[in-house]
Amino acid sequence: MIQCLGDRIKLSDEKNMPGFGLGCYKAMDAEVERAVRSALEWGYTMVDTATRYENEASVGKAVRESGIDRQNIFVVTKMWPTFYDKPQKAIEYSLKQLNIDYIDMLLLHWPGTDETARYRAWEMIQKYIDKELIQNAGVSNFKIHHLEAMYQAFGKMPAVNQIELHPWYPQQEMAAFCNENGIAVEGWGPIFRGHIKEVPLMEELAEKYGKSPVQVTLRWHIQKGFVVIPKSSNPQRIQQNADVFDFVLTEEDMEKIDHLSCGKHFGNDADVYTGEDFQIVLS
Ligand SMILES: NC(=O)c1ccc[n+]([C@@H]2O[C@H](COP(=O)([O-])OP(=O)(O)OC[C@H]3O[C@@H](n4cnc5c(N)ncnc54)[C@H](OP(=O)(O)O)[C@@H]3O)[C@@H](O)[C@H]2O)c1
């Protein structure tokens, strides 16, 4: 479990990654630049973007202009499944948009439905790892059978699976599988994607601990051992969201939060989602 904002977790391949970062979905241009700048100033060491978010250029600009040593910032981006049949173009596009020397972690954003293309994309990422233009690779929204198939194909599990994760949708079976197989679990949508007001328990626990409902939720993730990437564009909330290292939820309260599990989630079904609803020209 991480103990402070800059703490890193060890990955199966002996590399490591920060346990806490800034999500950048649905923030564009000056808004996301300001968010990344605020986060880095406040001590965040990881930013999570994707080609799909169409903000890699702004995220990269904020990283470059932060004045912080590049090696102390961990930049995660993701390849969209419709590009798995042109992975080199997709990687070059991300590198050009971000305009940084290397990507710390590149994730396959969704498994997609074309297994051959998915593996071609994975192999291309490995070539870029060899060239040191990408430091590490992982996947996102993979189900257990997708991970098992990766193992069959490559003899190795990915280091990370970034999945939708919050108390309504804790994905216990997936988390247990990842733990058993040395895959770090990273949660997207960690603070209910803005729906936290619909969770009275968090309000109740917030009062008990003298923290906010969002802080209690993030603390639950941390105590579960999940990597967490709450998104905010608001500098004050970015700061507050990271202030989660001065209290500990009791086992009893962790269990109470566990009982919120109800299957409610926001994401697509990874078995059928092709990603074709997002189109851009890679140039
Ligand atoms: N791999 C994938 O398929 C995938 C999918 C979705 C997301 N992600 C990644 O995961 C990150 C996090 O997920 P998410 O953005 O979907 O959801 P989230 O982090 O659970 O929730 C973000 C929402 O919470 C609000 N918020 C943030 N701090 C708050 C606070 N202290 N009090 C009240 N509201 C607060 C934000 O609004 P403000 O900005 O106004 O504060 C925003 O509306 C994304 O940004 C993205 O990087 C990955």
The ligand as a Tripos MOL2 file, in Angstrom:
@<TRIPOS>MOLECULE
LIG
   48    52     1     0     0
SMALL
NO_CHARGES

@<TRIPOS>ATOM
      1 N1         -9.1050    3.0910  -19.4710 N.am      1 LIG1
      2 C1        -10.3180    3.5610  -19.6620 C.2       1 LIG1
      3 O1        -11.1090    3.0340  -20.4530 O.2       1 LIG1
      4 C2        -10.7370    4.7790  -18.9250 C.ar      1 LIG1
      5 C3        -12.0800    5.1640  -18.9260 C.ar      1 LIG1
      6 C4        -12.4370    6.2970  -18.2270 C.ar      1 LIG1
      7 C5        -11.4850    7.0140  -17.5210 C.ar      1 LIG1
      8 N2        -10.1720    6.6340  -17.5480 N.ar      1 LIG1
      9 C6         -9.1230    7.3860  -16.8300 C.3       1 LIG1
     10 O2         -9.4750    7.3980  -15.4470 O.3       1 LIG1
     11 C7         -9.5670    8.7430  -14.9820 C.3       1 LIG1
     12 C8        -10.5690    8.8710  -13.8600 C.3       1 LIG1
     13 O3        -11.8410    8.4300  -14.2620 O.3       1 LIG1
     14 P1        -13.0500    9.4270  -14.6190 P.3       1 LIG1
     15 O4        -12.5020   10.7420  -15.0300 O.co2     1 LIG1
     16 O5        -13.9080    8.7350  -15.5820 O.co2     1 LIG1
     17 O6        -13.8830    9.5270  -13.2930 O.3       1 LIG1
     18 P2        -13.6070    9.9700  -11.7640 P.3       1 LIG1
     19 O7        -12.1930   10.3220  -11.5710 O.co2     1 LIG1
     20 O8        -14.2240    8.9360  -10.9170 O.co2     1 LIG1
     21 O9        -14.5430   11.2580  -11.5960 O.3       1 LIG1
     22 C9        -14.2670   12.4650  -12.2160 C.3       1 LIG1
     23 C10       -15.3750   13.4360  -11.8260 C.3       1 LIG1
     24 O10       -15.3270   13.7150  -10.4260 O.3       1 LIG1
     25 C11       -15.3020   15.1310  -10.2160 C.3       1 LIG1
     26 N3        -14.4660   15.4020   -9.0310 N.ar      1 LIG1
     27 C12       -13.1400   15.3000   -8.9040 C.ar      1 LIG1
     28 N4        -12.7240   15.6080   -7.6640 N.ar      1 LIG1
     29 C13       -13.8380   15.9190   -6.9750 C.ar      1 LIG1
     30 C14       -14.0750   16.3330   -5.6320 C.ar      1 LIG1
     31 N5        -13.0810   16.4560   -4.7730 N.pl3     1 LIG1
     32 N6        -15.3590   16.5870   -5.2710 N.ar      1 LIG1
     33 C15       -16.3690   16.4520   -6.1540 C.ar      1 LIG1
     34 N7        -16.2170   16.0670   -7.4270 N.ar      1 LIG1
     35 C16       -14.9530   15.7900   -7.8420 C.ar      1 LIG1
     36 C17       -14.6800   15.7040  -11.4820 C.3       1 LIG1
     37 O11       -15.1050   17.0330  -11.7000 O.3       1 LIG1
     38 P3        -14.0580   18.2880  -11.7540 P.3       1 LIG1
     39 O12       -13.1090   18.0380  -12.8540 O.co2     1 LIG1
     40 O13       -14.9630   19.4450  -12.0140 O.co2     1 LIG1
     41 O14       -13.4040   18.3380  -10.3990 O.co2     1 LIG1
     42 C18       -15.2630   14.7690  -12.5420 C.3       1 LIG1
     43 O15       -16.5520   15.1650  -12.8990 O.3       1 LIG1
     44 C19        -9.9550    9.5020  -16.2700 C.3       1 LIG1
     45 O16        -9.8320   10.8870  -16.1660 O.3       1 LIG1
     46 C20        -9.0410    8.8500  -17.2630 C.3       1 LIG1
     47 O17        -7.7190    9.3340  -17.1580 O.3       1 LIG1
     48 C21        -9.7970    5.5080  -18.2290 C.ar      1 LIG1
@<TRIPOS>BOND
     1     1     2 1
     2     2     3 2
     3     2     4 1
     4     4     5 ar
     5     4    48 ar
     6     5     6 ar
     7     6     7 ar
     8     7     8 ar
     9     8     9 1
    10     8    48 ar
    11     9    10 1
    12     9    46 1
    13    10    11 1
    14    11    12 1
    15    11    44 1
    16    12    13 1
    17    13    14 1
    18    14    15 2
    19    14    16 1
    20    14    17 1
    21    17    18 1
    22    18    19 2
    23    18    20 1
    24    18    21 1
    25    21    22 1
    26    22    23 1
    27    23    24 1
    28    23    42 1
    29    24    25 1
    30    25    26 1
    31    25    36 1
    32    26    27 ar
    33    26    35 ar
    34    27    28 ar
    35    28    29 ar
    36    29    30 ar
    37    29    35 ar
    38    30    31 1
    39    30    32 ar
    40    32    33 ar
    41    33    34 ar
    42    34    35 ar
    43    36    37 1
    44    36    42 1
    45    37    38 1
    46    38    39 2
    47    38    40 1
    48    38    41 1
    49    42    43 1
    50    44    45 1
    51    44    46 1
    52    46    47 1
@<TRIPOS>SUBSTRUCTURE
     1 LIG1         1 GROUP 0 **** ****
